[in-house]
Amino acid sequence: MQIPVITVDAFTNLPFKGNPAAVCPLMHELSDDLYQKIAAEINLSETAFITRSNPSDNFTTGSRFKLRWFTPTNEVDLCGHATLASAAVLFRNHQNVSHTLVFETRSGDLAVIQQGEGYVMDFPLNPSTKQDANEFRDIIKTAVGNLPIQDVHLSSNTKKLLVRLSDSCDRSVLTHLTVDTVALQNSERSGRVAGLILTMKGSPDCQPGYDFYSRYFAPWNGIPEDPVTGSAHTVLGSYWSKELGKKKMLAYQCSKRGGELELEVRDDRRINIAGQTVTVLQGTITL
């Protein structure tokens, strides 16, 4: 058996930046065990598997596809960068002629369209609720030490904990923060948290005008730090839209690779997440 695999850097227009995802377009579905083994072998934060919803369709003319995402250790319910990468593979590599691609996923139907040099994804919005910081004292202390924090929120739907650093902190504080992800995982074993978002207010008056910054850690899902995380921005978009009083925002995830996301909160249920991609590798898995 030969399986095509394309590695795409998402949320960037430069190779080796953004977040790399492996995309495997498949003519037939495989077993869950094989999906997981392939994802573990590729060892990126996510490997996406695309299959046809209608067996009579192909990757060039079809508009609906099934999409699943696997980390090196488990399947996940929602992944932004690997969805962006999957759309890029269909639109660019397979020259798909559809105006809109719809992916059937564990998070429902996710639509993607081309826009300029990039793509716009229609994602669910995941609001969070304010928390008592003392309830998450250990995980916060492990992540940020004695840095001042301004807010703590939890998205119970996604199990993402959002910790906002004080507005008195400079962006460099977040960028240069070193997080021991093994200690982080050990600090939270209740099952309430599956991902940690660290965020701070941006500098919209300075070019290019980022409204907020973030970093994301998910050792509970086998991802020590994710370079650029679309799913985290379904939580961040909801939070910062309310804090800033804005529907349209420009965000930057300041990991070592870094990546840029354009956000538009449409209502209290949906958010548009837009970004660019670069294809960096194409090959074949032989089994």
C-alpha positions in Angstrom: 0.0 0.0 0.0 1.2 3.5 -0.9 -0.2 6.5 0.9 0.6 10.1 -0.4 1.7 12.5 2.3 2.1 16.3 1.9 3.6 18.5 4.7 2.2 22.0 4.7 3.3 24.9 6.9 0.1 26.6 8.0 -0.6 30.2 9.1 2.4 31.5 7.3 3.6 32.5 3.9 7.2 31.4 4.6 8.6 27.8 4.7 9.7 26.5 8.1 7.4 29.0 9.9 3.8 28.6 11.1 2.7 25.1 12.1 3.5 22.0 10.0 0.8 19.5 9.4 1.0 16.3 7.4 -1.9 15.7 5.0 -2.8 12.2 3.6 -5.5 12.2 0.9 -6.9 8.6 0.9 -9.0 6.8 -1.7 -10.2 4.4 1.1 -10.5 4.7 4.9 -8.0 2.9 7.0 -8.2 1.5 10.5 -8.0 3.8 13.5 -4.9 1.8 14.6 -3.2 2.5 11.3 -4.1 6.2 11.4 -2.5 6.4 14.8 0.6 4.6 13.8 1.1 6.8 10.8 0.6 9.9 12.9 3.1 8.6 15.5 5.6 7.9 12.7 5.3 11.3 11.1 5.5 12.9 14.6 4.0 16.3 13.9 1.5 17.9 16.2 -1.2 16.7 13.8 -1.6 14.4 10.8 -4.8 14.9 8.8 -6.5 12.1 6.9 -8.9 13.1 4.1 -11.4 10.6 2.6 -14.2 11.1 0.1 -17.7 11.4 1.5 -19.2 10.2 -1.8 -17.2 7.3 -3.4 -18.1 8.6 -6.9 -16.3 11.9 -6.2 -12.7 12.6 -6.6 -10.3 15.1 -5.0 -10.6 17.6 -7.9 -14.4 17.8 -8.3 -15.8 16.8 -4.9 -16.9 19.4 -2.4 -17.5 17.3 0.7 -14.9 15.2 2.4 -14.4 13.4 5.7 -11.5 14.7 7.8 -9.8 13.3 10.9 -6.9 14.6 12.9 -4.4 12.6 14.9 -1.6 13.8 17.2 1.3 11.4 17.8 -0.7 9.9 20.7 -4.4 10.3 20.1 -7.2 11.6 17.8 -8.5 15.1 18.5 -11.9 16.8 18.1 -10.7 20.0 16.4 -7.6 21.2 14.6 -7.3 24.5 12.8 -3.9 24.3 11.1 -4.3 20.8 9.8 -7.7 21.8 8.4 -6.1 24.8 6.7 -3.4 22.5 5.3 -6.0 20.0 4.1 -7.8 22.7 2.2 -4.6 23.9 0.6 -3.7 20.3 -0.5 -7.1 20.0 -2.2 -7.2 23.5 -3.8 -3.6 23.5 -4.8 -2.3 20.0 -5.3 -5.5 18.6 -6.6 -6.8 21.7 -8.3 -10.2 21.4 -6.7 -12.8 23.4 -8.6 -15.3 23.9 -5.8 -16.0 27.3 -4.4 -16.3 25.9 -0.9 -14.9 22.7 0.6 -16.8 21.2 3.5 -15.1 18.8 5.8 -17.2 16.4 7.9 -15.4 16.1 11.3 -15.9 15.3 15.0 -16.7 19.0 15.4 -19.4 19.0 12.7 -19.2 20.4 9.2 -16.2 22.9 8.7 -16.3 25.0 5.5 -13.2 26.5 3.9 -13.0 28.9 1.0 -10.1 30.5 -0.9 -9.5 34.2 -0.3 -6.6 36.0 -1.9 -3.4 34.2 -1.1 -5.0 32.2 1.7 -8.0 30.4 3.0 -10.9 31.2 5.4 -12.2 28.5 7.7 -15.7 28.6 9.3 -15.2 27.2 12.8 -17.3 26.9 16.0 -16.7 29.5 18.6 -15.8 28.2 22.0 -16.5 30.8 24.8 -14.9 30.5 28.1 -15.9 31.4 31.7 -14.0 33.3 34.3 -12.3 31.1 37.0 -10.7 31.5 40.4 -7.0 31.5 39.8 -6.5 29.6 43.1 -8.3 26.6 41.6 -5.5 26.3 39.0 -2.7 27.5 41.2 -0.3 24.6 40.5 -0.6 24.7 36.7 -0.3 28.5 36.6 2.7 28.5 38.8 4.4 25.8 36.7 3.7 27.7 33.5 4.5 31.3 34.3 6.2 31.2 37.7 5.9 34.6 39.5 4.8 36.6 36.4 1.7 38.7 37.1 -1.5 37.4 35.7 -4.7 39.4 34.9 -7.3 36.8 34.1 -8.0 33.1 34.1 -10.7 31.5 31.9 -11.7 27.9 31.1 -13.4 26.6 28.0 -15.1 23.6 29.4 -16.1 22.4 26.0 -12.5 22.2 24.7 -10.8 21.8 28.1 -8.5 24.7 27.3 -7.4 26.9 30.2 -6.7 30.5 29.2 -4.2 32.4 31.4 -3.8 36.1 30.5 -0.6 37.8 31.6 -0.8 41.3 33.0 -1.0 44.2 30.6 2.2 45.5 32.3 4.2 42.6 30.7 6.0 43.2 27.4 5.6 40.8 24.5 9.2 39.6 25.0 8.1 38.1 28.4 5.7 35.8 26.6 8.0 35.1 23.7 11.0 34.1 25.9 9.1 32.2 28.6 10.4 28.7 29.0 7.8 26.2 30.1 8.7 22.7 31.5 6.0 20.8 29.7 6.7 17.5 31.6 6.2 19.4 34.9 3.2 21.1 33.3 1.5 17.8 32.5 2.2 16.5 36.0 0.8 19.7 37.6 -2.7 19.0 36.2 -4.2 15.5 36.5 -7.8 16.3 37.2 -8.9 15.9 33.6 -10.3 19.4 33.5 -7.5 20.8 31.4 -6.2 19.3 28.1 -4.5 22.5 26.8 -3.0 25.7 28.2 -3.3 29.0 26.5 -1.0 31.8 27.6 -2.1 35.2 26.2 -1.6 38.9 26.5 -2.9 42.1 25.0 -1.3 43.1 21.7 0.0 46.3 20.2 -2.7 47.3 17.6 -1.1 50.8 17.2 2.2 49.2 16.0 2.5 47.6 12.6 1.2 45.1 11.6 -1.2 45.8 14.5 -1.7 42.6 16.4 -4.6 42.7 18.8 -3.3 39.9 21.0 -0.5 37.4 21.4 -0.5 33.8 22.6 1.3 30.5 23.1 -0.2 27.1 23.4 0.9 24.0 25.3 -0.9 20.6 25.2 1.4 17.8 26.7 -1.8 16.0 27.7 -2.3 15.3 24.0 1.3 14.5 23.2 2.1 18.1 22.0 4.6 19.9 24.3 4.1 23.3 22.5 2.0 23.8 19.4 3.5 26.4 17.1 0.3 28.0 15.8 -3.1 26.7 17.0 -6.4 27.3 15.2 -8.5 25.5 17.8 -7.1 27.6 20.6 -8.2 30.7 18.7 -11.8 29.6 18.8 -11.4 30.3 22.6 -9.1 33.3 22.2 -11.3 34.9 19.6 -14.3 34.7 21.9 -12.4 36.1 24.9 -10.5 38.9 23.2 -13.6 40.0 21.1 -15.4 40.8 24.4 -12.3 42.3 26.0 -11.5 44.6 23.1 -15.0 45.2 21.8 -13.9 44.1 18.3 -15.3 41.5 15.8 -12.3 41.5 13.5 -8.8 40.9 15.0 -5.3 40.1 13.9 -3.5 37.6 16.2 0.0 36.4 16.5 1.1 33.1 18.1 4.6 33.8 19.2 6.2 30.4 19.4 9.7 29.9 17.9 8.2 29.3 14.5 5.4 31.9 14.9 2.3 32.4 12.9 -0.4 35.0 12.0 -4.2 34.5 12.1 -7.0 36.8 10.9 -10.1 36.4 13.0 -13.7 37.5 12.6 -16.2 36.6 15.3 -19.5 36.4 13.4 -21.9 35.8 16.2 -21.9 33.9 19.5 -21.5 30.5 17.8 -19.1 30.9 14.8 -15.7 32.4 14.0 -13.8 32.8 10.7 -10.1 32.0 11.0 -8.0 32.9 8.0 -4.4 32.2 7.1 -1.9 31.3 4.4 0.1 28.1 3.8 3.3 26.9 2.2 3.8 23.3 0.9 7.3 22.1 2.0 7.4 18.3 1.4 5.6 15.7 -0.8 6.2 12.0 -0.6 4.8 8.5 -0.2 4.3 6.3 2.8 4.9 2.6 1.8 3.3 -0.1 4.0 
